[in-house]
Amino acid sequence: MPSLLERWLPEARRWTALQLGLYLVGCLLFSLGVKMFIDADLGTDPLHAMIIGIVDTVRLPFIKIGFVESAVTIGFLVLWSVWNRRFPPLMTFVTMALVGYLIDFWNVIGLEHWTTAWLAPMPLMLLALVIDAYASALIIMSGIGIRVMDLVAITFVRKLGWKFLWAKLLFEVGFVLTAYLFNGPVGMGTLGFLAIVGTLIPPMMWASERYIGLPNYGLGRNTHKAGYAAA
């Protein structure tokens, strides 16, 4: 008799403990990196710059980062589902929601009291870039819960023949413009995320496989060259 989890996520039966561990650690680290961006006050990644701007503008008790991130994810999932005429993977929503609620957790415990005491804004921002890049690498390597913007960007490639980079850039620029509209924390960190994080992910995946011996459930070594172009 399949469990409730297996009914909702039949692919979960194939997950190994290490695979799930990579995914959970990746989500945890990604939320930590975003929180450190916020603490550095030099701008955060484009998506969360937009989300924070919306949260600060609306100012309702139940409208927090996790709530808005979930709403954005649902919107992209609906777009993907209609365009592809099938249900999207549930774990995509879980990834986005989990990261959002983890950021809320860091805010609740006041993590900024330690991060800002240990590091100046610039080093804090640079460390956040590295953490988010490695977190993204771990999530990809886990093969679980590809982020929703990547799903839609891949659909642009398959349906319209776009380059993945341009599809991805379309979303990121849209997030930044919306963040400006809502006075979100757009700054040096936002531009750094666009320029650095994506370029660090491939070598971090390679190093994790070669030197740490971590398996890559998302992109095997033979598919790295093609996979990095669409991940």
N, C-alpha and C positions, 0 to 999 in steps of 0.2 A: 504494500500500500504506500504510494508516494506521499511524502510529507507536504505541508502547505508550501514550503519554500520550493520544493521540486515542481509543484504544480505551476507556480508563478514563474519559476526560473528553471526550466528543464536542464539548461546547460550547467547549472550548479552541481549536478551530479558528477561532472567531469573535473571540477575544480580540485586542485590539490591544496594541502594546508599551506605550502610555500607560496603557491599562486595567490591564494587569498591574503596571505601575509604581505606579499609585495603590494597588493592593491590597497590594503588598509594603511600600511605605512606610507605609501605614496599619497593617499588622501590626507593623512595627518600632517605630513611634511608640507604639502601644498598649502593647506590652510594656515600653517605656521608661517610660511613664506609670505603669504598675503597679509597676515597680521603684522609681520615685521615691516612690510611696505607701509602700512598704515602708521606704524609707530615712527618710521623715519620721516614722515610728513614731507616726502619729496615726490608724491604721486604714487599710485598703485597700478596694478595691471589694468588694461582697458575695461574689461568686464566689471571688475569690482569698483573701479572708479565711477562707472555709471551707476552701479547698484548702491554704493554709499551715498552718491549724490541724490538719488531718489529717496532713500531712507531718511536722509537729513532734511530733505525738502518736505516730505509728507508728514513726518513727526507724529506718527500714531503709535500707541503702545504695542500693537500686535504686528506692525510693519517693521520687521528687522531684516538683517542681511539674508538670513536663511529663507525667510518668506519670499522676498523679492527674487532671490536667486532661483528658488523653486518655480516661481511664476514665469521667469524668463526661460527656464529650461522647458517648462510645459509648452510655451509658445513655439520654441524651436522644434520640439518633438512633434507637435501637431503639424507644423510645416513639413517636416521630414516624412511623417506618416502619410499625409495627403499626397505629397509628391511621389512617394514610392509605393503608395497603395498597399501598405501593410503596417502592422503594429511595430513601433520602434522597440529596441531592447530596453527593458525596464531598468537595467543597471546604469544606463546613461543618466536617468533621472536620479538614481541613488547617489551617483558620484557627485553631481552638482549640488544636490541637497545636503549631502554629508559634509562637503567642504564648507558650505555656507553656515551650517549649524555649528561646525567646529570653530569657525571664526567667531561666532557669537559666544562660544565657550571661552575662547581666549580673552574676549572683551570682558566677560563676567568675572573671571578670576584676576583681571588687572595685570595681564602679562607685560604690558607696556612699562610698568614700574621697574621691571628687571631689564628689559631689552634696552630702554633708553638710558639706564644707568650704566650698562656695560659697554655700549657702543655709541659713537657719534652718528648723526644721520647718514652720512655718506657710506661709511663701512656697513651700517645696518642695512642700507638699501642694496649694496653689492652682495652681502651675504644672503639677503632675501632672493636675489636673482639666482644665485647658485642653488639654494634650497629648492626653489620652485622648478628649476630646470631638472634637478635630480628627481624630484617628486614626480614630474611629468614622465620622466624616463621609467620610473618604477611602475606607474599606472599602465603605460604602454606595454611594458614587459610582462605585466600580470595577465594581459589579455582580457581584462574585465573592465566594463564600464567606460568605453571610449567617450570622450566629452562630446556634448551635443553639437557644438559649433563645428567640430571636425566631421561629424556625421553629415551635417548639411553641406559643408564645403566639399566633401567627397561626392555628394549628389550633384553639385554644380559641375564637378569634373566629368561625371558619368553622363549626365543628362544634357549639358550644354557645351561640353568640350573645353571648359575653362582650365587654366592652370590652377593647381591647388593654392599656390601662394596668393594669387589674385582673389580667389574666393575667400580665403582666410582674411586677407587684408580688408576686403569689403566689410566684414563683420567688425574687425578691430577698429577701423576708422569710424564706423557707425557708433560703436560704443563710446569712443573718445568724444565725438560730437555731442552725443546725448549727455555725457558726463559734464562737458562744458556748459550745456544748457541748464543742467541741474546743479551747477557749481560743485561738481565732484572733485576729488583730489587728483587732478591731472598734473603731472610734473615730470621731472627728470626720471623718476622711477617708471612712469608709464612708457616713456620712450625707450628706456633701458630694457624693459620687458620685451618690447617689440623687436629690438635689435639683437639682444643677447640670448634670451632664454631658448628660442628656437634653434639657434646655432649650437648651443651646449648639449642639447638632448641627445643627438646621435653619438658623439664621443663618450658621453656618460653611459649610454647603453652598452656600447662596445667595451668600455673599461670594466663595467660591472660583470659582463660575461667573461671576459678574458682573465681579469685579475682577481675577481671575487668568486667567480664560478656560478653566478646566478643564472638560472635558465631564462630564456626569453620566450614566453608563451604568446606574446603578441606579434613579434617580428623575429623570425629565425634568422640566423646569420646569412643564409642564402637569399633572404629577401630584404636585407638591410637597405641596399641601394634604392630599390623601388619603394620600400616601405617608408623610408624617411621622407620621401617626396609627398606622401599622403597621410602622414601621421601628425 
